[in-house]
């Protein structure tokens, strides 16, 4: 399973990065910009293939990627007046510029001292070294590689403002396009909840989840009519009733099945999202007592797991106050909206132990589209497939919801509600990807779409080294009609890139601590 999780992680991250870089690459090629390399991943090259002018490569570290465009790099001219070089000619024009005159790989090359050089041709003249014309697709020959020269008309900076903007913006745009199609696929496969004439979701059961309280009792095709004797007319109304009964351990569900009424008393599984625990289920214990406040499951990397709480712990008190039932515990969790530390006293193997838990802040949970407390019995309504609705409503809604979630998280980050240490890096992305992969294809596609929207939005932030920062410089040029000093711009990108890498290392360190419950 570990190997499959790794492969899923590489596929998901590789897909969103590859399409992002492909957006840059396609628009750069359309603008006539010379692209030296199209790379997926970072670090040493694992595989590469040269096709046309571009080297296509896969690198060892499966995070990031880049398109190396002519004119973006920070370097001095490789050939200057007074430099001792070798040149190789074909059909009267220089095709290879050998920077090391002692290089013996080209025995027929001519050794020259540079007296005049123009390898940019900004004025449209021929490329020249001394009196010799240089082919516009000639190569610099270095010790371990060859680099195609880049006349000015093949460089990024030579293109119009619009061409440069579309080349930069195409990367994030491809991420939104990927998310659009993934959300459409999900909506087409899953469908939309069946609704009545008023637009409310009907109470006909379309799926019963194995291992949940409803399984073996309520059946697909049943229609819920009452909860604890109270009539319900829609799925939305049922949710309201269930929310009011979240601490109640036994709930009577009445369903209509083929015209006959059936009653089932079920014990919902309570999920305290804020602290990352679930209540135990009847099938998990030898002696079942629905009123006992015993932990049935601890969510990996959640606040409870980080504090040391374990499955099977019997919760006795919270912050010194006795916890006789789940309603009391739910009220204590709901009252702690700020995520202040909570002292849990539990019974484990006959001994009493105390643990300090730092819950998630409620704003953070709700920004991710999750409830603070959830009561589940494992049923879902009938869904109907609607392809036109999936292509438009499903896709657009998915992108809007994902974007809102990301902007809410950024807002909380800048306001101090969450800290940098709460962010997830590559290790955190691997953990979520592995979890999504284990839950099935739809979950994995949904996570991939969210990650793609995330990458698109983050890259559009107005920060040097990101696409958004480069767009800001283009905006400055469009307003002032003056280009930003290239050296200054490149060094700003470099400095911010170093800071971002430092942040990535810090976040990855925290990811590892959370993964092994060391933090």
C-alpha positions as CSV (number, residue, x, y, z in Angstrom):
1,X,0.0,0.0,0.0
2,X,2.9,2.4,0.8
3,X,4.2,2.0,-2.8
4,X,0.7,2.7,-4.2
5,X,0.4,5.8,-2.0
6,X,3.7,7.1,-3.3
7,X,2.6,6.5,-6.9
8,X,-0.7,8.2,-6.3
9,X,1.2,11.2,-4.7
10,X,3.6,11.4,-7.7
11,X,0.8,11.1,-10.2
12,X,-1.4,13.8,-8.5
13,X,1.4,16.3,-7.9
14,X,3.0,15.6,-11.2
15,X,-0.3,16.1,-13.1
16,X,-1.1,19.5,-11.5
17,X,2.5,20.7,-12.0
18,X,2.9,19.4,-15.5
19,X,-0.3,21.1,-16.7
20,X,0.8,24.3,-15.0
21,X,4.1,24.3,-16.8
22,X,2.5,23.2,-20.0
23,X,0.4,26.3,-20.0
24,X,3.6,28.5,-19.8
25,X,5.3,26.3,-22.4
26,X,2.5,26.4,-25.0
27,X,2.0,30.2,-24.8
28,X,5.8,30.7,-24.9
29,X,6.1,28.6,-28.0
30,X,3.2,30.5,-29.6
31,X,5.0,33.8,-28.9
32,X,8.2,32.5,-30.5
33,X,10.2,32.4,-27.2
34,X,13.0,29.9,-27.1
35,X,12.4,27.3,-24.4
36,X,15.7,25.6,-23.3
37,X,14.0,23.1,-21.0
38,X,10.6,21.8,-19.9
39,X,11.2,20.1,-16.5
40,X,8.9,18.2,-14.1
41,X,10.3,18.0,-10.6
42,X,13.5,19.6,-9.2
43,X,17.0,18.5,-8.5
44,X,19.1,16.1,-10.6
45,X,17.8,14.9,-14.0
46,X,16.5,11.3,-13.9
47,X,15.4,11.2,-17.5
48,X,15.7,13.6,-20.4
49,X,15.0,13.7,-24.1
50,X,15.9,16.5,-26.6
51,X,13.2,17.2,-29.1
52,X,13.6,20.2,-31.4
53,X,15.0,23.1,-29.4
54,X,13.8,21.9,-26.0
55,X,15.1,19.4,-23.5
56,X,12.2,17.6,-21.9
57,X,13.3,16.3,-18.5
58,X,12.0,14.5,-15.3
59,X,13.9,15.4,-12.2
60,X,14.5,13.4,-9.0
61,X,12.4,15.4,-6.5
62,X,8.7,15.3,-7.4
63,X,7.9,18.8,-6.3
64,X,7.8,21.8,-8.6
65,X,8.9,22.1,-12.2
66,X,9.9,24.9,-14.6
67,X,10.1,26.1,-18.2
68,X,13.5,27.6,-18.9
69,X,12.8,30.5,-21.3
70,X,15.5,32.5,-23.0
71,X,16.0,35.9,-21.4
72,X,14.9,35.0,-17.9
73,X,18.2,33.9,-16.5
74,X,20.7,36.1,-14.6
75,X,24.0,35.9,-16.4
76,X,26.6,37.9,-18.2
77,X,27.2,37.4,-21.9
78,X,29.1,34.2,-22.3
79,X,31.2,35.6,-25.2
80,X,32.9,39.0,-24.7
81,X,35.4,41.0,-26.6
82,X,38.9,39.7,-25.8
83,X,37.7,36.2,-24.9
84,X,39.6,33.2,-26.3
85,X,37.2,30.7,-27.9
86,X,36.8,28.1,-30.6
87,X,34.2,28.2,-33.4
88,X,32.9,25.5,-35.6
89,X,31.3,26.4,-39.0
90,X,29.0,24.7,-41.4
91,X,28.1,26.2,-44.8
92,X,30.1,29.3,-43.9
93,X,28.3,30.1,-40.6
94,X,29.2,29.4,-37.0
95,X,27.1,26.6,-35.6
96,X,29.1,25.8,-32.4
97,X,30.8,28.3,-30.0
98,X,33.2,26.4,-27.9
99,X,33.8,28.4,-24.7
100,X,36.9,26.4,-23.6
101,X,39.6,26.8,-26.3
102,X,41.3,23.7,-24.9
103,X,38.3,21.5,-25.6
104,X,39.5,18.8,-28.0
105,X,36.0,17.4,-28.9
106,X,35.9,19.6,-32.1
107,X,39.3,19.1,-33.8
108,X,38.2,21.1,-36.9
109,X,37.1,24.1,-34.9
110,X,38.9,27.4,-35.4
111,X,40.5,29.1,-32.4
112,X,39.8,32.9,-32.3
113,X,40.2,35.9,-30.1
114,X,36.9,37.8,-30.0
115,X,37.3,41.3,-31.4
116,X,33.6,42.0,-32.1
117,X,30.5,40.2,-31.0
118,X,26.7,40.6,-31.5
119,X,24.7,37.5,-30.6
120,X,21.5,39.5,-29.8
121,X,20.8,41.3,-33.0
122,X,18.4,43.7,-31.3
123,X,18.5,46.0,-34.4
124,X,17.7,43.1,-36.8
125,X,21.2,42.7,-38.1
126,X,22.9,39.3,-38.6
127,X,24.5,37.6,-35.6
128,X,28.3,38.1,-35.7
129,X,31.6,37.1,-34.1
130,X,34.4,39.1,-35.6
131,X,33.7,39.0,-39.4
132,X,31.9,35.6,-39.2
133,X,28.1,35.2,-39.3
134,X,26.6,33.1,-36.6
135,X,23.6,30.8,-37.3
136,X,20.6,31.9,-35.1
137,X,20.3,28.3,-33.9
138,X,24.0,27.9,-33.0
139,X,25.1,26.4,-29.7
140,X,27.3,27.4,-26.8
141,X,29.4,24.4,-26.0
142,X,30.2,24.0,-22.3
143,X,32.0,21.2,-20.5
144,X,28.9,19.0,-19.9
145,X,26.2,20.5,-22.1
146,X,25.2,22.6,-25.0
147,X,22.9,25.6,-24.8
148,X,21.3,27.1,-27.9
149,X,22.0,30.8,-28.3
150,X,19.0,33.2,-28.0
151,X,18.9,36.2,-30.3
152,X,16.8,39.0,-28.9
153,X,13.8,38.2,-31.0
154,X,13.6,34.7,-29.3
155,X,13.9,36.1,-25.8
156,X,11.0,36.6,-23.3
157,X,11.7,40.4,-23.0
158,X,11.4,41.0,-26.7
159,X,7.8,40.0,-26.9
160,X,4.8,42.3,-26.5
161,X,3.3,43.0,-23.1
162,X,0.2,40.9,-24.0
163,X,2.4,37.9,-25.2
164,X,4.4,38.0,-22.0
165,X,1.2,38.3,-19.8
166,X,-0.5,35.3,-21.6
167,X,2.7,33.3,-21.2
168,X,2.8,33.9,-17.5
169,X,-0.9,33.7,-16.8
170,X,-1.4,30.5,-18.8
171,X,0.2,28.4,-16.0
172,X,-2.4,29.2,-13.4
173,X,-5.1,29.1,-16.0
174,X,-4.3,25.5,-16.9
175,X,-4.8,24.6,-13.2
176,X,-8.3,26.1,-13.3
177,X,-9.0,24.3,-16.5
178,X,-7.9,21.0,-15.0
179,X,-10.0,21.6,-11.9
180,X,-13.0,22.5,-14.1
181,X,-12.9,19.1,-16.0
182,X,-12.2,17.1,-12.8
183,X,-15.2,18.6,-11.0
184,X,-17.3,18.0,-14.1
185,X,-16.2,14.3,-14.1
186,X,-17.0,14.0,-10.4
187,X,-20.4,15.6,-10.9
188,X,-21.2,13.3,-13.9
189,X,-20.2,10.2,-11.9
190,X,-21.8,11.1,-8.6
191,X,-24.7,13.1,-9.9
192,X,-26.8,15.6,-8.0
193,X,-29.2,14.9,-5.1
194,X,-32.8,14.2,-6.3
195,X,-35.0,17.1,-5.4
196,X,-38.8,17.7,-5.2
197,X,-40.8,20.5,-6.9
198,X,-39.7,23.0,-4.3
199,X,-36.0,22.2,-4.9
200,X,-35.6,20.4,-1.6
201,X,-33.6,17.1,-1.5
202,X,-35.9,14.1,-1.2
203,X,-35.5,11.7,1.7
204,X,-35.3,8.6,-0.5
205,X,-32.1,6.6,0.4
206,X,-29.7,6.2,-2.5
207,X,-26.7,4.7,-0.6
208,X,-26.0,3.0,2.8
209,X,-22.4,3.0,3.9
210,X,-21.0,-0.4,5.1
211,X,-19.9,-0.4,8.7
212,X,-22.1,2.5,9.7
213,X,-25.1,2.4,12.1
214,X,-27.7,2.4,9.3
215,X,-26.1,-0.6,7.5
216,X,-28.2,-3.7,7.9
217,X,-31.2,-1.7,9.0
218,X,-32.2,1.0,6.6
219,X,-32.1,-0.1,2.9
220,X,-31.6,1.6,-0.4
221,X,-35.0,2.8,-1.7
222,X,-36.4,3.4,1.8
223,X,-37.8,6.9,2.4
224,X,-37.3,8.5,5.9
225,X,-40.7,9.8,7.2
226,X,-40.1,10.5,10.9
227,X,-37.2,11.0,13.4
228,X,-38.1,10.2,17.0
229,X,-41.8,10.5,15.9
230,X,-41.3,13.9,14.4
231,X,-42.2,14.1,10.7
232,X,-39.5,15.3,8.3
233,X,-40.2,16.4,4.7
234,X,-36.7,16.9,3.2
235,X,-33.0,16.1,3.6
236,X,-32.4,19.6,4.8
237,X,-35.1,19.3,7.4
238,X,-33.6,16.0,8.6
239,X,-30.2,17.6,9.0
240,X,-31.7,20.3,11.2
241,X,-33.4,17.7,13.4
242,X,-30.2,15.6,13.6
243,X,-28.2,18.7,14.5
244,X,-30.5,19.3,17.4
245,X,-29.9,15.7,18.6
246,X,-26.1,15.5,18.2
247,X,-25.5,14.3,21.7
248,X,-28.4,11.9,21.8
249,X,-27.1,8.3,21.5
250,X,-30.2,6.5,20.4
251,X,-32.5,7.9,17.8
252,X,-35.6,6.3,16.3
253,X,-35.8,6.4,12.5
254,X,-39.1,5.6,10.8
255,X,-38.9,4.7,7.1
256,X,-41.4,3.8,4.4
257,X,-40.5,0.7,2.5
258,X,-42.8,-0.5,-0.3
259,X,-45.8,1.2,1.4
260,X,-45.0,-0.3,4.9
261,X,-43.6,1.6,7.9
262,X,-40.5,0.3,9.7
263,X,-38.8,1.6,12.8
264,X,-35.1,1.4,13.6
265,X,-33.3,2.6,16.7
266,X,-29.8,3.7,15.7
267,X,-26.8,5.1,17.6
268,X,-25.1,7.7,15.4
269,X,-21.3,8.0,15.2
270,X,-20.3,11.3,16.7
271,X,-17.4,13.0,15.0
272,X,-15.8,15.8,17.0
273,X,-13.9,17.4,14.1
274,X,-12.4,20.1,16.4
275,X,-10.4,17.6,18.4
276,X,-10.2,14.7,15.9
277,X,-12.1,11.8,17.6
278,X,-15.1,9.6,16.9
279,X,-17.4,7.8,19.3
280,X,-17.2,4.1,19.4
281,X,-19.6,1.8,17.5
282,X,-21.6,-1.1,18.9
283,X,-19.7,-3.7,16.8
284,X,-16.4,-2.4,18.1
285,X,-16.9,-3.5,21.7
286,X,-17.9,-6.7,23.6
287,X,-20.3,-4.9,26.0
288,X,-22.2,-2.0,24.4
289,X,-23.2,1.0,26.5
290,X,-24.3,3.9,24.3
291,X,-24.0,6.4,27.1
292,X,-20.3,5.8,27.8
293,X,-18.1,8.5,26.5
294,X,-15.4,6.3,25.0
295,X,-13.2,7.1,22.0
296,X,-13.9,4.8,19.1
297,X,-11.3,6.3,16.7
298,X,-8.6,8.9,16.8
299,X,-7.9,10.7,13.6
300,X,-4.3,10.6,12.4
301,X,-2.4,13.9,12.9
302,X,-5.4,15.5,14.6
303,X,-5.3,17.4,17.9
304,X,-6.2,14.4,20.0
305,X,-3.6,12.2,18.3
306,X,-0.9,14.8,18.8
307,X,-1.8,15.1,22.5
308,X,-1.6,11.3,22.9
309,X,-5.2,10.3,23.2
310,X,-5.9,6.7,22.0
311,X,-8.8,4.6,20.7
312,X,-10.5,3.0,23.7
313,X,-9.8,5.9,26.1
314,X,-12.8,6.6,28.4
315,X,-13.2,10.3,28.8
316,X,-13.9,11.2,32.5
317,X,-13.6,15.0,32.6
318,X,-12.6,18.1,30.5
319,X,-11.0,21.0,32.2
320,X,-11.9,19.6,35.6
321,X,-15.6,19.3,34.7
322,X,-17.1,15.7,34.7
323,X,-18.2,14.4,31.3
324,X,-21.1,12.0,32.0
325,X,-22.4,11.9,28.4
326,X,-21.6,12.9,24.9
327,X,-23.9,16.0,25.0
328,X,-21.7,17.4,27.8
329,X,-18.5,16.8,25.7
330,X,-20.1,18.3,22.6
331,X,-21.1,21.5,24.5
332,X,-17.6,21.8,25.9
333,X,-16.1,21.5,22.4
334,X,-18.6,24.0,20.9
335,X,-17.9,26.5,23.6
336,X,-14.2,26.5,22.8
337,X,-14.4,28.4,19.5
338,X,-11.0,30.0,19.9
339,X,-9.3,26.6,20.2
340,X,-7.9,27.1,23.7
341,X,-6.1,24.2,25.3
342,X,-8.4,21.6,26.9
343,X,-7.3,19.2,29.7
344,X,-8.7,15.7,29.1
345,X,-8.8,13.2,32.0
346,X,-9.3,9.7,30.7
347,X,-9.3,6.2,32.0
348,X,-6.9,3.8,30.1
349,X,-6.3,0.2,31.1
350,X,-7.7,0.9,34.6
351,X,-5.5,3.9,35.2
352,X,-6.3,7.6,35.1
353,X,-4.2,9.8,32.7
354,X,-4.3,13.4,31.8
355,X,-3.7,14.9,28.3
356,X,-3.6,18.5,27.1
357,X,-5.4,18.9,23.7
358,X,-5.2,22.0,21.5
359,X,-8.4,21.9,19.3
360,X,-8.7,23.4,15.9
361,X,-10.2,26.9,15.9
362,X,-13.8,26.8,14.7
363,X,-13.2,29.4,12.0
364,X,-10.5,27.2,10.5
365,X,-12.7,24.1,10.4
366,X,-15.7,26.0,8.9
367,X,-13.4,27.6,6.3
368,X,-12.6,24.1,5.0
369,X,-16.3,23.4,4.6
370,X,-16.4,21.0,7.6
371,X,-18.7,21.1,10.7
372,X,-17.2,21.4,14.2
373,X,-19.3,18.4,15.3
374,X,-21.0,15.9,13.0
375,X,-23.4,13.0,13.8
376,X,-23.4,10.2,11.2
377,X,-25.5,7.1,10.5
378,X,-24.1,6.4,7.1
379,X,-26.8,7.3,4.6
380,X,-27.0,9.5,1.5
381,X,-29.9,10.6,-0.8
382,X,-30.6,9.3,-4.3
383,X,-28.5,11.1,-6.9
384,X,-29.4,11.8,-10.5
385,X,-26.9,12.2,-13.4
386,X,-27.2,15.5,-15.3
387,X,-24.4,16.1,-17.8
388,X,-25.1,19.7,-18.7
389,X,-25.5,20.6,-15.1
390,X,-22.3,18.7,-14.3
391,X,-20.3,20.6,-17.0
392,X,-21.5,24.0,-15.8
393,X,-23.0,24.1,-12.3
394,X,-20.9,21.3,-10.9
395,X,-17.6,22.5,-12.3
396,X,-18.1,26.2,-11.5
397,X,-19.5,25.5,-8.0
398,X,-16.5,23.2,-7.3
399,X,-14.0,25.9,-8.3
400,X,-15.8,28.7,-6.4
401,X,-16.0,26.5,-3.2
402,X,-12.4,25.6,-3.5
403,X,-11.3,29.2,-4.1
404,X,-13.4,30.4,-1.2
405,X,-11.8,27.8,1.1
406,X,-8.3,28.8,0.0
407,X,-8.9,32.6,0.4
408,X,-10.4,32.0,3.8
409,X,-7.3,30.0,4.9
410,X,-5.1,32.8,3.5
411,X,-7.1,35.4,5.4
412,X,-6.7,33.5,8.7
413,X,-3.0,33.1,8.0
414,X,-2.5,36.8,7.6
415,X,-4.7,37.7,10.5
416,X,-2.9,35.2,12.8
417,X,-5.8,32.9,13.3
418,X,-3.5,30.1,12.0
419,X,0.3,30.1,11.9
420,X,2.9,29.1,9.4
421,X,3.4,25.9,11.4
422,X,-0.1,24.9,10.5
423,X,0.5,24.9,6.8
424,X,1.1,21.6,4.9
425,X,4.1,21.0,2.6
426,X,5.0,18.0,0.4
427,X,4.8,15.5,3.3
428,X,1.4,16.9,4.3
429,X,0.2,16.7,0.7
430,X,1.4,13.1,0.6
431,X,-0.6,12.3,3.7
432,X,-3.8,13.8,2.3
433,X,-3.2,12.2,-1.1
434,X,-2.7,8.8,0.5
435,X,-5.9,9.2,2.5
436,X,-7.9,10.3,-0.6
437,X,-6.5,7.4,-2.6
438,X,-7.6,4.9,0.0
439,X,-11.1,6.4,0.0
440,X,-11.6,5.8,-3.7
441,X,-11.3,7.4,-7.1
442,X,-13.9,10.1,-6.6
443,X,-12.1,11.3,-3.4
444,X,-8.8,11.3,-5.2
445,X,-10.2,13.3,-8.1
446,X,-11.8,15.8,-5.7
447,X,-8.5,16.3,-3.9
448,X,-6.6,16.7,-7.2
449,X,-9.1,19.4,-8.3
450,X,-8.7,21.2,-5.0
451,X,-4.9,21.0,-5.2
452,X,-5.0,22.3,-8.7
453,X,-7.1,25.3,-7.7
454,X,-4.8,25.8,-4.8
455,X,-1.7,25.9,-7.0
456,X,-3.4,28.3,-9.5
457,X,-4.4,30.8,-6.8
458,X,-1.2,30.7,-4.8
459,X,0.8,31.2,-8.0
460,X,-1.2,34.4,-8.7
461,X,-0.3,36.0,-5.4
462,X,1.6,39.2,-6.0
463,X,4.8,37.9,-4.7
464,X,8.2,37.9,-6.6
465,X,9.2,34.4,-7.7
466,X,5.6,33.6,-8.3
467,X,3.6,34.2,-11.5
468,X,1.6,36.8,-9.7
469,X,4.7,38.8,-8.9
470,X,5.8,38.7,-12.5
471,X,2.3,39.9,-13.6
472,X,2.7,42.9,-11.1
473,X,6.0,43.9,-12.9
474,X,4.2,43.7,-16.2
475,X,1.4,45.8,-14.8
476,X,4.0,48.4,-13.7
477,X,5.4,48.4,-17.2
478,X,2.0,48.8,-18.8
479,X,1.2,51.8,-16.6
480,X,4.5,53.6,-16.8
481,X,5.6,52.4,-20.2
482,X,9.0,51.6,-18.7
483,X,10.4,48.1,-18.1
484,X,11.6,47.3,-14.6
485,X,15.3,47.0,-14.4
486,X,15.9,43.3,-15.4
487,X,18.8,42.8,-12.9
488,X,16.7,44.2,-10.0
489,X,13.7,42.2,-11.0
490,X,15.7,38.9,-11.3
491,X,17.4,39.5,-7.9
492,X,14.0,40.1,-6.3
493,X,12.7,36.9,-7.7
494,X,15.9,35.1,-6.5
495,X,15.7,36.5,-3.0
496,X,12.0,35.6,-2.7
497,X,12.7,32.1,-4.2
498,X,15.2,31.5,-1.4
499,X,12.7,32.6,1.2
500,X,10.0,30.4,-0.2
501,X,12.4,27.4,-0.2
502,X,13.3,28.2,3.4
503,X,9.5,28.3,4.2
504,X,9.0,25.0,2.4
505,X,11.7,23.3,4.5
506,X,10.2,24.7,7.7
507,X,6.7,23.5,6.7
508,X,8.1,20.1,5.7
509,X,9.8,19.8,9.1
510,X,6.5,20.4,10.8
511,X,4.8,17.9,8.4
512,X,7.2,15.2,9.5
513,X,6.6,16.0,13.2
514,X,2.9,15.7,12.7
515,X,3.2,12.6,10.6
516,X,5.0,10.8,13.5
517,X,3.1,12.6,16.2
518,X,6.3,14.3,17.5
519,X,5.1,17.9,17.5
